[in-house]
Amino acid sequence: MKEEMQINGIEVFSATKAKEREQLGEQITTWLKSNSHITILDKLVTQSSDSEFHCVTITIFYNDNGKAVTKKEPHVFQDPHRPPPSRNGMGPAVTHRMGTSR
């Protein structure tokens, strides 16, 4: 039986301005080409918006073949200067989980 690969790398791409959102696909493609040795395990697309801004974030979970996997407690990033979206009037983020590629 083949051993299941573990996630040992995460890359986050985010864009708020329209021009940045238009270039997000090219930015991700460039990153993928320069990291062709990795195996993509999952992807997560998150959208949030308010009356002025529409933010799109694409998170790529991967296995960097050959990189040692170390077990650590998950880290939750909290910007100390900005409350979570559910408390700043932006409303909850809309999250779409894409299929897993193996």
Secondary structure, 3 states (H helix, E strand, C coil): CCCCCCCCEEEEEEECCHHHHHHHHHHHHHHHHHCCCEEEEEEEEEEEECCCCEEEEEEEEEEECCCCCCCCCCCCCCCCCCCCHHHCCCCCCEEEECCCCC
